[in-house]
Amino acid sequence: MLNKLITRRLPSLRSRLLLAAAVWLITITLAAGYLVPNFIKRYLIDQEQQQLALYVDELTARVEFGADGRVSLPEKLSNPRFRSPYSGLYWTIQVNGQQFRSRSLWDARIAGNEENGYTGPKQQSLLLVQRTILLPESDAPVTLMVASDQAKLNATLQQLTQGLWLILLTMAAGILVLIWLQISWSLLPLRTLRQNLKHVRDGEARDLTGTYPIEVKPVIDDLNALLFHYQELLERARNHAGNLSHALKTPIAILTNEVANLTPADQQQLTPALTQLRQHIDYHLGRARMAGAANVLAARSAPAVRVDAIAMAMDKVYAERAVTLVNELDSELVVAVETRDLDEMVGNLIENSYKWASHLIRVHQTAGNAHTVSITIEDDGPGMDDEDYHTVLQRGIRLDETTPGSGLGLSIVNELAHSYRGSLTLDRSALGGIKAVLVLPRPRTES
């Protein structure tokens, strides 16, 4: 479960690139959506203020003091909105505490200040431009104010903002789709590489084929060279091990026969050295066989089938012991181990069980994880002391010298399991004998 969670959290190149592009697009879109409407608003307000300043100029040119000392406006302003009640365009003139206003204000006044804003009739929010002047006819300052309703400006700004957001979101979505297509097209060679690796792992190919970009081509060439070298090296090692095995069998057999013809004293002196020689040869030949499969990526075997085949052979060899092996392995179970190596490991463990079991050997699988499987082989034999479970896995260690064998089987199984990144552990079985738990890797699956 933990491995699945970790695998799900691992981001792919596609997701990383898309995430980076999405973050930048969102940042740019939000910045544009915030800054552009503010620029437009500032521009519209400046334009409106310039127009109001023109009305102030016109009002300044036409305001007069009458003979009675009162302010008057002999000529009407050019824009007819100043004469239409609540039109949204207003002017006022303040002098000596008196206020004169346009007809458009009707019976209302312009209220407020620069800090809190100005309001007009019907609580209209106003944009105001004012100017204080001195007329030749009076020493009192005259304050001229021209204001306009901001409702139309805000409505225009809202329409522009909505249209801008629609354009920005559409453009961001389109760009994101184009980036996704670009990333997919750019990563297509890696998908091809993944498929080729799967073919190599499944044993359908021995090297990586296809056309790759110039940035990836050197890596592909090096991988192909490495695969070829590794396959040749493993095959050569297996051939050397086989040749050496055949070359040494005959001399050892001759020496064994000659020692048998010697006197008991000489036999007692030479037999241990000859036995030790045979053990060393068996051990190192076993290590050589451990080099791995010729096509290591494609290695896979069905343990249930191999256990049945090994049990059939052992039933003939140990027929007088009347031992029954129960194979409970799932027939669909597959491990990423070469068949000969699996036979070496499982065969050694089953043979040990046949040697020591009273009546029953049980082979079954226990709960592993997404990457490994545990194959358990246990018997109802006499077992061993708890402190011997680890010792017996060491090379050349035999707890019972009366039983035929070199003491190398379990150590070879242990090292062979480690070569596949697995493990071998021994414990007491519920049947009374030894329980051997062999942990092996599952074949890799495409995620």
C-alpha positions in Angstrom: 0.0 0.0 0.0 2.8 2.4 0.9 4.7 1.6 -2.3 1.5 2.3 -4.3 1.1 5.7 -2.6 4.7 6.6 -3.3 4.4 5.6 -6.9 1.3 7.7 -7.3 3.1 10.7 -5.8 6.0 10.5 -8.2 5.4 13.2 -10.8 6.0 12.5 -14.5 7.8 14.8 -16.9 4.5 15.6 -18.5 2.8 16.6 -15.3 5.8 18.7 -14.2 5.9 20.6 -17.5 2.2 21.0 -17.5 2.2 22.2 -13.9 4.9 24.7 -14.6 3.1 26.0 -17.7 -0.2 26.2 -15.8 1.4 28.1 -12.9 2.9 30.7 -15.3 -0.3 31.0 -17.3 -2.4 31.5 -14.1 0.1 34.0 -12.8 0.1 36.0 -16.1 -3.7 35.7 -16.5 -4.3 37.0 -12.9 -1.8 39.8 -13.4 -3.3 40.8 -16.7 -6.8 40.5 -15.3 -5.9 42.8 -12.4 -3.6 45.3 -14.1 -5.2 45.9 -17.4 -8.7 46.9 -16.0 -6.9 49.3 -13.6 -5.0 50.8 -16.6 -8.3 51.2 -18.5 -10.0 52.7 -15.5 -7.2 55.2 -15.0 -7.3 56.0 -18.7 -11.1 56.5 -18.7 -11.0 58.6 -15.5 -8.2 60.8 -17.0 -10.3 61.3 -20.2 -13.3 62.2 -18.1 -11.4 64.6 -16.0 -10.0 66.3 -19.1 -13.5 66.7 -20.4 -14.6 68.1 -17.1 -11.6 70.5 -17.1 -12.8 71.8 -20.5 -16.2 72.5 -19.0 -14.5 74.3 -16.1 -12.7 76.4 -18.7 -16.0 77.2 -20.4 -17.6 78.0 -17.0 -14.7 80.2 -16.1 -15.0 82.1 -19.3 -18.7 82.8 -18.9 -19.1 83.5 -15.1 -19.6 87.2 -14.2 -20.4 89.5 -11.3 -23.5 91.6 -11.8 -23.9 95.2 -10.7 -25.6 94.0 -7.6 -22.6 91.9 -6.7 -24.2 88.6 -7.4 -22.7 85.9 -9.6 -24.4 85.3 -12.9 -24.0 83.1 -15.9 -25.3 85.2 -18.9 -24.6 82.4 -21.4 -25.6 78.8 -21.0 -22.9 76.1 -21.3 -22.7 74.2 -24.6 -23.7 70.8 -23.3 -27.5 70.5 -23.0 -27.1 67.9 -20.2 -26.4 70.8 -17.8 -30.1 71.8 -18.3 -31.6 68.3 -18.0 -32.6 67.4 -14.4 -30.5 64.6 -12.9 -28.7 64.1 -16.2 -25.4 63.1 -14.5 -23.5 66.3 -15.6 -23.6 69.2 -13.1 -21.8 72.4 -12.2 -21.8 74.7 -9.1 -20.4 78.1 -8.3 -19.5 78.9 -4.7 -18.7 82.5 -3.5 -19.2 84.2 -0.2 -20.9 81.2 1.2 -23.5 81.2 -1.6 -23.8 78.3 -4.0 -25.2 78.6 -7.6 -25.9 75.4 -9.4 -26.9 74.0 -12.8 -30.5 73.2 -13.6 -29.5 69.5 -13.9 -29.0 69.5 -10.1 -32.6 70.6 -9.7 -33.1 70.9 -5.9 -30.1 68.8 -4.9 -26.5 69.7 -4.0 -23.1 68.2 -4.5 -22.0 66.8 -1.1 -18.8 65.1 0.2 -15.1 65.9 -0.1 -12.1 64.8 -1.9 -11.1 62.2 0.6 -14.4 60.4 0.9 -15.7 61.1 -2.6 -18.5 63.2 -3.9 -22.2 62.4 -4.2 -25.0 64.0 -6.2 -28.7 63.6 -6.7 -30.1 60.2 -5.9 -26.8 59.2 -4.3 -24.9 59.3 -7.6 -21.2 58.8 -7.2 -19.5 61.8 -8.9 -16.2 62.5 -10.5 -15.5 66.2 -9.8 -13.0 68.8 -11.1 -12.9 72.1 -9.3 -11.0 75.4 -9.7 -10.8 78.5 -7.6 -10.5 81.9 -9.4 -10.6 85.6 -8.7 -12.7 87.9 -10.8 -11.8 91.5 -11.4 -15.2 92.7 -10.1 -14.7 91.0 -6.7 -12.1 90.2 -4.2 -13.9 87.1 -3.0 -12.6 83.8 -4.4 -14.9 82.0 -6.6 -14.9 78.1 -6.6 -16.1 76.4 -9.8 -17.0 72.7 -9.7 -18.0 70.5 -12.6 -19.0 66.9 -11.8 -20.3 63.9 -13.7 -21.9 60.6 -12.7 -19.5 57.7 -12.7 -22.2 55.1 -13.3 -21.7 55.1 -17.0 -17.9 54.9 -16.6 -18.2 52.0 -14.2 -20.7 50.2 -16.5 -18.3 50.7 -19.4 -15.4 49.5 -17.2 -17.3 46.4 -16.1 -18.2 45.5 -19.7 -14.5 45.9 -20.7 -13.4 43.8 -17.7 -15.8 41.0 -18.4 -14.7 40.9 -22.0 -11.1 41.0 -21.0 -11.5 38.1 -18.6 -13.3 36.1 -21.2 -10.5 36.7 -23.7 -7.8 36.0 -21.1 -9.4 32.7 -19.9 -10.0 31.5 -23.5 -6.4 32.4 -24.5 -5.0 30.7 -21.4 -7.0 27.5 -22.1 -5.9 27.5 -25.7 -2.3 28.1 -24.8 -2.5 25.3 -22.2 -3.9 22.9 -24.8 -1.2 23.9 -27.3 1.5 23.4 -24.6 0.0 19.9 -23.8 0.2 19.0 -27.4 3.7 20.3 -27.7 4.8 18.4 -24.6 3.1 15.2 -25.8 4.8 15.5 -29.2 8.2 16.3 -27.5 7.9 13.3 -25.1 6.8 10.9 -27.9 10.4 9.5 -28.3 10.4 8.7 -24.5 7.2 6.8 -24.9 8.7 4.9 -27.8 11.7 4.2 -25.6 9.4 2.9 -22.8 7.7 0.5 -25.2 11.1 -0.7 -26.5 12.3 -1.3 -23.0 9.1 -3.3 -22.3 9.9 -5.5 -25.3 13.4 -6.1 -24.1 12.1 -6.9 -20.6 9.5 -9.3 -22.1 12.2 -11.0 -24.1 10.7 -9.8 -27.4 13.8 -7.9 -28.4 17.5 -7.9 -27.4 18.2 -4.2 -28.0 16.5 -0.8 -28.3 15.4 0.1 -31.8 13.7 3.1 -33.4 14.5 6.7 -34.4 15.3 9.1 -31.5 16.2 12.8 -31.3 19.8 13.8 -31.3 19.6 14.6 -27.5 18.5 11.0 -26.7 20.4 9.0 -29.3 23.8 8.8 -27.4 21.9 7.4 -24.4 20.2 4.8 -26.6 23.5 3.8 -28.2 25.2 3.4 -24.8 22.2 1.4 -23.4 22.4 -1.0 -26.5 26.1 -1.4 -26.0 25.7 -2.1 -22.3 22.9 -4.7 -23.0 25.0 -6.4 -25.6 28.1 -6.4 -23.4 26.1 -7.7 -20.4 24.4 -10.4 -22.4 27.7 -11.6 -23.9 29.5 -11.4 -20.5 26.8 -13.5 -18.8 26.7 -16.1 -21.6 30.5 -16.3 -21.5 30.5 -16.8 -17.7 27.9 -19.6 -18.0 29.8 -21.3 -20.7 33.1 -21.1 -18.7 31.3 -22.4 -15.7 29.9 -25.4 -17.7 33.2 -26.1 -19.3 35.1 -25.9 -16.0 32.5 -28.2 -14.4 33.0 -30.8 -17.1 36.8 -30.4 -17.0 37.0 -31.0 -13.2 34.6 -33.9 -12.9 36.9 -36.4 -14.4 40.1 -35.6 -12.4 38.1 -35.5 -9.2 36.5 -38.8 -9.9 39.9 -40.3 -10.7 41.3 -38.9 -7.4 38.4 -40.2 -5.4 38.8 -43.7 -6.9 42.5 -43.7 -6.2 42.0 -42.6 -2.6 39.6 -45.4 -2.1 42.4 -47.9 -3.0 44.7 -46.5 -0.4 45.2 -47.7 3.2 42.7 -46.4 5.8 45.4 -44.2 7.3 46.1 -42.6 3.9 42.4 -42.3 3.2 41.8 -40.5 6.5 44.6 -38.1 5.6 43.5 -37.3 2.0 39.7 -37.6 2.1 39.2 -34.3 4.0 41.4 -32.4 1.6 39.6 -34.0 -1.4 36.2 -33.2 0.2 37.3 -29.6 0.8 38.4 -29.3 -2.8 35.1 -30.6 -4.1 33.2 -28.2 -1.8 35.2 -25.2 -3.1 34.6 -26.3 -6.7 30.9 -26.8 -6.1 30.6 -23.4 -4.3 32.4 -21.4 -7.0 30.6 -23.1 -9.8 27.4 -22.3 -8.1 28.5 -18.7 -7.8 29.3 -18.7 -11.5 25.8 -20.0 -12.3 24.6 -17.1 -10.2 25.7 -14.6 -12.9 22.1 -14.2 -14.0 20.1 -14.9 -17.1 21.4 -14.1 -20.6 18.5 -11.7 -21.0 18.2 -10.4 -17.4 15.4 -7.9 -18.2 13.2 -10.6 -19.7 13.7 -13.1 -16.8 10.5 -14.6 -15.6 9.3 -17.9 -14.3 6.2 -19.6 -13.0 7.1 -21.1 -9.5 4.0 -23.4 -9.4 5.1 -25.2 -12.6 8.7 -25.5 -11.4 7.7 -26.8 -8.0 5.6 -29.5 -9.6 8.5 -30.5 -11.9 11.0 -30.6 -9.0 8.6 -32.5 -6.7 8.1 -35.1 -9.5 11.9 -35.7 -9.6 12.3 -35.7 -5.8 9.4 -38.3 -5.4 11.5 -40.7 -7.5 14.8 -40.0 -5.7 13.3 -40.2 -2.2 10.5 -42.7 -2.9 11.4 -44.8 0.1 10.7 -41.9 2.5 7.0 -41.6 1.4 7.0 -37.8 1.7 4.1 -35.9 0.3 4.6 -32.4 -1.1 1.5 -30.1 -1.3 1.9 -27.3 -3.8 -0.5 -24.4 -2.9 1.1 -21.8 -5.2 -1.1 -19.9 -7.5 -0.7 -21.1 -11.0 -0.8 -17.5 -12.3 2.0 -16.5 -10.1 5.1 -15.2 -12.0 8.5 -14.0 -10.6 11.2 -12.1 -12.3 13.8 -14.8 -12.0 15.4 -16.9 -14.7 14.1 -20.5 -14.8 17.5 -22.2 -14.1 18.1 -19.9 -11.1 14.6 -20.5 -9.8 15.2 -24.3 -10.1 18.5 -23.8 -8.2 16.9 -22.0 -5.3 13.6 -23.9 -5.0 15.2 -27.2 -5.8 17.8 -26.9 -3.0 15.1 -25.9 -0.5 12.7 -28.7 -1.5 15.5 -31.3 -1.5 16.5 -30.3 2.0 12.8 -30.7 3.0 12.7 -34.2 1.4 15.8 -35.2 3.4 14.4 -34.1 6.8 10.6 -34.2 6.5 8.6 -37.0 8.2 5.6 -37.1 6.0 4.6 -33.6 4.7 6.1 -30.7 2.8 4.0 -27.6 2.2 4.8 -25.0 -0.4 2.7 -21.8 -0.5 2.9 -18.1 -1.0 2.4 -15.5 1.7 1.4 -11.9 1.5 4.1 -9.7 -0.1 3.7 -6.3 -1.8 3.4 -4.9 -5.3 7.1 -5.7 -6.1 7.9 -8.9 -4.3 6.3 -12.3 -3.6 7.2 -14.6 -0.7 7.4 -18.3 -1.3 7.3 -20.4 1.8 8.6 -24.0 2.0 8.0 -25.8 5.3 8.1 -29.4 6.5 7.2 -31.5 9.5 10.8 -32.7 10.2 12.7 -32.4 13.4 13.8 -28.7 12.7 16.8 -27.2 14.4 17.8 -24.9 17.3 16.8 -21.3 17.0 20.5 -20.1 17.0 21.2 -22.3 14.0 18.8 -20.6 11.6 21.3 -17.9 10.7 24.4 -20.1 11.0 23.3 -22.7 8.5 23.1 -20.1 5.7 26.9 -19.6 5.8 29.0 -21.4 3.3 30.1 -24.9 4.1 28.1 -25.2 7.4 26.4 -28.5 8.0 24.6 -29.4 11.1 24.5 -33.1 10.4 27.6 -34.6 8.9 25.9 -38.0 8.5 23.5 -36.6 5.8 25.0 -36.5 2.3 25.8 -33.0 1.0 28.4 -30.3 0.8 26.7 -27.7 3.0 26.7 -25.3 0.1 23.1 -25.5 -1.0 21.5 -23.0 1.4 24.4 -20.5 1.1 24.0 -20.6 -2.7 20.3 -20.1 -2.4 20.9 -17.2 -0.1 23.4 -15.5 -2.3 21.3 -16.2 -5.5 18.3 -14.7 -3.8 20.3 -11.6 -2.9 21.5 -11.3 -6.5 17.9 -10.8 -7.5 17.4 -8.3 -4.7 15.4 -10.9 -2.7 16.2 -12.7 0.5 16.1 -16.1 2.2 15.1 -16.5 5.9 14.7 -19.6 8.0 12.4 -20.1 11.0 10.5 -22.7 12.8 7.5 -24.1 11.0 4.1 -24.5 12.5 4.4 -28.2 11.2 7.3 -28.6 13.5 10.2 -28.5 11.1 11.9 -25.7 9.2 10.1 -22.9 7.4 12.1 -21.3 4.5 10.8 -18.0 3.2 12.2 -17.1 -0.2 11.4 -13.5 -1.2 11.7 -12.9 -5.0 10.8 -9.9 -7.2 7.7 -9.7 -9.3 8.0 -8.8 -13.0 7.8 -5.0 -13.6 4.5 -3.9 -14.9 3.7 -0.8 -16.9 2.1 2.0 -14.8 
